[in-house]
Amino acid sequence: MRSNASTARKNTARAAALVASAAMVVIGVQTGSASASADRESSAQPIALSAGQHAAAIKDAQGVAGSTAAKIGLGGKEKLIVRDVVKDADGTVHTRYERTYDGLPVLGGDLVVHQAKNGSRSVTKATEATISVPSTTPSIAPAGAKKNALSVAADAKTAKADTAKAPRKVIWAAEGKPVLAWETEVTGVQKDGTPSRLKVVTDATTGKELFRHEAIETGTGTSTYSGTVPLTTTQTSSGYSLTDGARGGHKTYDLNQGTDGTGNLYTNSSDTWGGGRQTAGVDAHYGAAVTWDFYKNVLGRTGIRNDGQAAYSRVHYGDNYVNAFWDDDCFCMTYGDGEGNNHPLTSLDVAAHEMSHGVTSATAGLNYSGESGGLNEATSDIFGTAAEFYANNAADPGDYLIGEKIDINGDGTPLRYMDKPSKDGGSKDYWSSGIGRLDVHYSSGPANHFFYLLSEGSGTKTINGVTYNSPTYNGSKVTGIGRDKATKIWYKALTTYFTTTTNYKGARAGTLSAAADLYGSTSAEYKAVAAAWTAINVK
């Protein structure tokens, strides 16, 4: 999350923008009955699979991956590796694959095969390029790739940079013509104290940098604003611990200002929590529970990876650390204590935002750079906001303002505005050809704006005591379809149509496909999605 104040920018160098805003265009009257529309939505919703059923579906799909590769026209050196399987109630199956070429991972080669109950098949690919390279023998040695990666890390001001892992030989296909490449991971510490896992892709023939990606995805928020909240804990021989047995075994730990390991699991002699160091733990534990419930009850997803297993939370990270982050490696959420170690960044919307990075990683895997990086950030903004509304907490009512209580700007203004992202001074309201060159926390603005428009519409509107005023690029009047429908459309697009390289044009296509699945291609919802994208200049 970024602030407009220069000091706050320094403290949140790679921080996630938690903003969303959008406006919606006038749409036609939907034909058919409300019950028919509801039936269609229900039939296109994913079936909730148990962890065992999900694992079995992946295993079954992998068993026929070879024949699938042939059926969709892949070359003899290409193989498919199943990442996920989503089954809709109407019998449609969406199988997400990674791809290899001559045994090498193809970065940007991922695809989704959509197979209807009647056997008809379509494919969504991250790239339409033919995967082929003249040779898999590199001209640049691994040592050269390491040297180049360390240079990139120095440029990014990464402290304590190290390349403990050997570079991985890959095919780079995310942009342009596929080439043989090295992927090198540099670990260290980002400028604001966040751990760094910087992945650098280098052309194995020329040594040119092709791509860089910070794997630790960050964001900031506030704490102690949720009031008295319910907690699911576990009784121990001496009292209770912050272990949520009802939600995959989620645990909350106190790092005691450390930066490694898990620290100490929160325990208490009674089941009444709060005060002192416990307050941050309460906020984090509550935020994780609400996020779990939101995904399960609204979107039918059980856990971040949809496998019934919980992540874990760590609070009181580092010294004066003004941030929070999600890390796929530890499968955990980590919160700093803010300036002076007295303002833990453990708010509900931040928890949901950061854990949603885990959902994106487990599904579309949107690259954290360029337009796909902006969409990655927007996805967390969207679901973080939706979870805050879902919580229905009177102490922190749902809104389309991000970080409204943290006051990093020092003047009482929010960090982000979903109705008009540019009000933060850095985000963009509309798409333009240069949007991918912005920091991903600012290039997320148009997608956030789209979501607001699709949910609430354009113009002036007051929700939970907050007044919004959302403009459109083309001056059109947009009518929203409601936050619940907008959320379901974005989620279905993320899990079944987006890929690692999806850009704004691809997001429009993916959400239209999702709306068609859920409501029909002639529905008011479908027309509304098209209108909302047009209203932010994505056509």
Buried (B, 14 or more C-beta within 10 A) or exposed (E): BBBBBEEBBEBBBBBBBBBBBBBBBEBEEBEBEEEEBEEBBEBBBBBBBEBEEBEEBBEEBBEEBEEBBEEBEBEEBBBBBBBBBBBBBBEBBBBBBBBBBBEBBBBBBBBBBBBEEEEEEEBBBBBEBEBBBEEBEBEBEBEBBBBBBBBBBEEBEBEEBEBEEEBBBBBBBBBEEBBBBBBBBBBBBBBBBBBBBBBBBBBBBEBEBBBBBBBBBBBBBBBBBBEEBEBBBBEEEEEBBBBBEEBBBBBBBBBEBBBEEBBEBBBBEEEEBBEEEBBBBBBBBBBBBBBBBBBBEBBBBBBBBBBBBBBBBBBBBBEBBBBBBBBBEBBBBBBBBBBEBEBBBBBBBBBBBBBBBBBBBBBBBBBBBBBBBBBBBBBBBBBBBBBBBBBEBEEBBBBBBBBBBBBBBEEEBBBBBBBBBBBBEBBBBBBEEEBBEBBBBBBBBBBBBBBBBBBBBBBEBEBEEBEBBBBBBEEBBBBBBBBEBBBBBBBBBBBBBBBBBBBBEBBBBBBBBBBBBBBBEEBBBBBBBBBBBBBBBBE
